[in-house]
């Protein structure tokens, strides 16, 4: 058994879903009271590597919080090789991964390597923050994501979390960029 507890930092911060139609999926979550949604449209994940191959998938991503847990919806817009395309090419959509956020990304990744947990897809999000999807043996989900907490990601995650506190249903979708 791998020592996964020592590898992944803190609590699970995010539950992520791969979706075929981002707008429809946002509407479904809004119907059960989760929002507001912050959307990052047509984002190029430059500087990515998927299973040893350079790639730059184009994804639209939506984020909202339910309490402390962030919900992420991901829709890949192109055919670039990626962990997302692998999932949809197998005929699936829906729940894909849980994510941990690390303020010492490099140490977390060194711990994963020492534990024998392989990285499937990783990158820098175009220089915004390091991220990696790891094959942790399917104990929680298809893969497990680790995302670097830096000034940009901490600010964005705090903004998304705070927007959900006492949200009254107005302005349900907010587009970045």
C-alpha positions in Angstrom: 0.0 0.0 0.0 1.3 3.5 -0.9 1.7 6.1 1.8 -0.8 8.5 0.2 -1.6 10.3 3.4 1.9 11.7 3.6 1.7 12.7 -0.1 -1.4 14.8 -0.4 -1.5 18.0 1.6 -4.5 19.0 3.7 -8.1 18.3 3.0 -9.7 17.8 -0.5 -10.4 21.3 -1.8 -12.1 20.5 -5.1 -14.4 18.0 -6.8 -14.1 18.2 -10.6 -16.3 17.0 -13.4 -15.7 16.7 -17.1 -18.7 17.9 -19.0 -19.9 17.9 -22.6 -21.9 21.1 -22.4 -20.5 23.7 -19.9 -23.6 26.0 -20.0 -26.0 23.2 -19.4 -23.9 21.8 -16.6 -23.7 25.2 -14.9 -27.5 25.5 -15.2 -27.9 22.1 -13.5 -25.8 23.2 -10.6 -27.6 26.5 -10.4 -30.9 24.7 -10.1 -29.7 23.1 -6.8 -28.4 26.4 -5.5 -24.6 26.2 -6.2 -23.2 29.4 -7.5 -22.2 31.9 -8.6 -20.0 30.5 -11.3 -16.7 32.0 -12.4 -15.9 30.9 -16.0 -12.5 30.9 -17.6 -13.4 30.5 -21.3 -11.2 28.9 -24.0 -8.1 28.7 -21.8 -5.0 27.3 -23.5 -3.1 25.0 -21.0 0.2 25.9 -22.6 3.3 24.2 -21.3 1.5 20.9 -20.6 2.7 17.3 -20.9 0.3 14.4 -21.1 1.8 10.9 -20.8 5.2 12.2 -21.9 3.9 14.1 -24.9 3.9 17.9 -25.1 0.3 19.3 -25.5 -1.7 22.5 -25.1 -5.4 21.6 -24.7 -8.0 24.3 -24.9 -10.5 24.1 -22.1 -13.3 26.2 -20.7 -13.4 25.9 -16.9 -16.1 27.0 -14.4 -15.7 27.2 -10.7 -18.1 27.7 -7.8 -18.0 26.8 -4.1 -20.4 24.9 -1.9 -19.2 25.8 1.5 -15.4 25.2 1.6 -15.6 22.7 -1.3 -14.9 24.1 -4.7 -16.7 22.5 -7.7 -14.9 22.6 -11.0 -16.5 21.9 -14.4 -14.1 21.3 -17.3 -15.0 21.2 -21.0 -12.2 20.5 -23.5 -12.8 22.4 -26.8 -10.2 20.7 -29.0 -8.7 17.3 -29.7 -5.3 17.8 -28.1 -4.1 14.9 -26.0 -5.0 15.4 -22.4 -6.3 13.7 -19.2 -9.7 15.2 -20.1 -9.8 13.9 -23.7 -8.7 10.4 -22.4 -11.8 10.5 -20.2 -14.3 11.6 -22.8 -12.7 9.3 -25.5 -13.5 6.4 -23.2 -17.2 7.4 -23.5 -17.4 9.0 -20.1 -18.4 12.4 -18.7 -19.1 13.4 -15.1 -17.0 13.1 -11.9 -13.3 13.0 -12.8 -11.0 14.0 -9.9 -10.5 15.5 -6.5 -7.9 18.1 -6.0 -5.5 19.1 -3.2 -3.9 22.5 -3.1 -0.3 22.8 -2.1 1.7 25.7 -0.9 4.9 23.7 -1.5 4.1 22.1 -4.9 7.6 20.8 -5.5 7.8 19.1 -2.1 4.4 17.5 -2.7 5.5 16.2 -6.1 8.7 14.8 -4.6 6.6 13.0 -2.1 4.4 11.6 -4.8 7.4 10.4 -6.7 9.0 8.8 -3.7 5.7 7.0 -3.0 5.7 5.7 -6.6 2.6 7.6 -7.7 2.9 8.4 -11.4 2.1 11.8 -13.0 -0.2 11.4 -15.9 -0.6 15.1 -17.0 1.1 18.2 -15.7 1.9 21.8 -16.6 2.1 25.4 -15.6 -1.3 26.6 -16.9 0.6 29.0 -19.2 2.8 30.1 -16.3 -0.1 30.8 -13.9 0.4 27.9 -11.5 1.9 24.4 -11.6 -0.6 21.5 -11.6 -0.3 17.8 -11.9 -2.8 14.9 -12.3 -1.5 11.8 -10.6 -2.6 8.1 -10.9 -3.1 7.4 -7.2 -4.7 4.0 -7.9 -8.3 5.1 -8.2 -8.9 5.3 -4.5 -10.9 8.5 -4.8 -11.4 9.2 -8.5 -10.0 8.7 -12.0 -6.9 10.7 -11.0 -5.9 13.1 -8.2 -4.9 16.7 -9.0 -2.4 18.7 -7.0 -2.4 22.5 -7.8 0.2 25.0 -6.6 -1.1 27.7 -4.3 0.6 30.9 -5.2 -0.5 34.5 -5.0 -2.6 34.3 -8.1 -4.3 31.0 -7.3 -4.9 31.9 -3.7 -6.5 35.2 -4.7 -8.7 33.5 -7.3 -9.8 30.7 -5.0 -10.6 33.2 -2.2 -12.7 35.3 -4.6 -14.7 32.3 -5.8 -15.2 31.1 -2.2 -16.3 34.5 -0.9 -18.6 35.1 -3.8 -20.6 32.0 -2.7 -21.1 33.3 0.9 -24.6 34.7 1.2 -25.0 34.6 -2.6 -28.6 35.7 -3.4 -28.9 34.2 -6.9 -28.1 37.3 -8.8 -25.3 37.5 -11.4 -25.1 33.6 -11.6 -22.3 33.4 -14.2 -19.2 35.7 -14.2 -16.8 35.4 -17.0 -13.0 36.1 -16.6 -10.9 37.6 -19.4 
